[in-house]
């Protein structure tokens, strides 16, 4: 299920994690040659992706939320 990115944080291993509107987290690593996401390396790049949708496999599996997302009015 597609979910928009609403924020980011770093995990304990210093990797970037996208926070999705559904309340799930998803890693957004730049790890060439397997994962090419150079946009995650800069604040401007991350901000440019806010609102973009990622496929949330946790939603597809009906998993519980990782965090409580802010209310959407």
Contact map, one row per residue, 1 for C-alpha under 8 A:
1110000000000000000000000000000000000000000000000000001110110000000000000
1111000000000000000000000000000000000000000000000000111100000000000000000
1111100000000000000111000000000000000000000000000001111100000000000000000
0111110000000000000110000000000000000000000000000111110000000000000000000
0011111000000000011110000000000000000000000000001111110000000000000000000
0001111100000000011110000000000000000000000000000110000000000000000000000
0000111110000000011100000000000000000000000000000100000000000000000000000
0000011111000001111000000000000000000000000001000000000000000000000000000
0000001111100001111000000000000000000000000000000000000000000000000000000
0000000111111111100000000000000000000000000000000000000000000000000000000
0000000011111111100000000000000000000000000000000000000000000000000000000
0000000001111110000000000000000000000000000000000000000000000000000000000
0000000001111110000000000000000000000000000000000000000000000000000000000
0000000001111111000000000000000000000000000000000000000000000000000000000
0000000001111111100000000011100000000000000000000000000000000000000000000
0000000111100111110000000011100000000001000000000000000000000000000000000
0000000111100011111000001111100000000000000000000000000000000000000000000
0000111110000001111100001111000000000000000000000000000000000000000000000
0000111110000000111110111100000000000000000000000000000000000000000000000
0011111000000000011111111100000000000000000000000000000000000000000010000
0011110000000000001111110000000000000000000000000000000000000000000010000
0010000000000000000111110000000000000000000000000000000000100000100010000
0000000000000000001111111000000000000000000000000000000000000000111110000
0000000000000000001111111100000000000000000000000000000101100001111000000
0000000000000000111100111110000000000000000000000000000000000000011000000
0000000000000000111100011111000000000000000000000000000100000000000000000
0000000000000011110000001111100000000000000000000000000000000000000000000
0000000000000011110000000111110000001001000000000000000000000000000000000
0000000000000011100000000011111000111001000000000000000000000000000000000
0000000000000000000000000001111100111101100000000000000000000000000000000
0000000000000000000000000000111111111000000000000000000000000000000000000
0000000000000000000000000000011111110000000000000000000000000000000000000
0000000000000000000000000000001111110000000000000000000000000000000000000
0000000000000000000000000000001111110000000000000000000000000000000000000
0000000000000000000000000000111111111000000000000000000000000000000000000
0000000000000000000000000000111111111100000000000000000000000000000000000
0000000000000000000000000001111000111111100000000000000000000000000000000
0000000000000000000000000000010000011111100010000000000000000000000000000
0000000000000000000000000000000000001111110111000000000000000000000000000
0000000000000001000000000001110000001111111011000000000000000000000000000
0000000000000000000000000000010000001111111011000000000000000000000000000
0000000000000000000000000000000000000011111111000000000000000000000000000
0000000000000000000000000000000000000001111111100000000000000000000000000
0000000000000000000000000000000000000010011111110000000000000000000000000
0000000000000000000000000000000000000111111111111000000000000000000000000
0000000100000000000000000000000000000011111111111100000000000000000000000
0000000000000000000000000000000000000000001111111100000000000000000000000
0000000000000000000000000000000000000000000111111100000000000000000000000
0000100000000000000000000000000000000000000011111111000000000000000000000
0001111000000000000000000000000000000000000001111111000000000000000000000
0001110000000000000000000000000000000000000000001111100000000000000000000
0011100000000000000000000000000000000000000000001111110000000000000000000
0111100000000000000000000000000000000000000000000011111000000000000000000
0111100000000000000000000000000000000000000000000001111100000000000000000
1110000000000000000000000000000000000000000000000000111110000000000000000
1110000000000000000000010100000000000000000000000000011111110000000000000
1000000000000000000000000000000000000000000000000000001111111000000000000
0000000000000000000000010000000000000000000000000000000111111111000000000
1000000000000000000001010000000000000000000000000000000111111110000000000
1000000000000000000000000000000000000000000000000000000111111110000000000
0000000000000000000000000000000000000000000000000000000011111110000000000
0000000000000000000000000000000000000000000000000000000001111111000000000
0000000000000000000000000000000000000000000000000000000001111111100000000
0000000000000000000000010000000000000000000000000000000001000111110000000
0000000000000000000001110000000000000000000000000000000000000011111100000
0000000000000000000000111000000000000000000000000000000000000001111100000
0000000000000000000000111000000000000000000000000000000000000000111110000
0000000000000000000000100000000000000000000000000000000000000000111111000
0000000000000000000111100000000000000000000000000000000000000000001111100
0000000000000000000000000000000000000000000000000000000000000000000111110
0000000000000000000000000000000000000000000000000000000000000000000011111
0000000000000000000000000000000000000000000000000000000000000000000001111
0000000000000000000000000000000000000000000000000000000000000000000000111
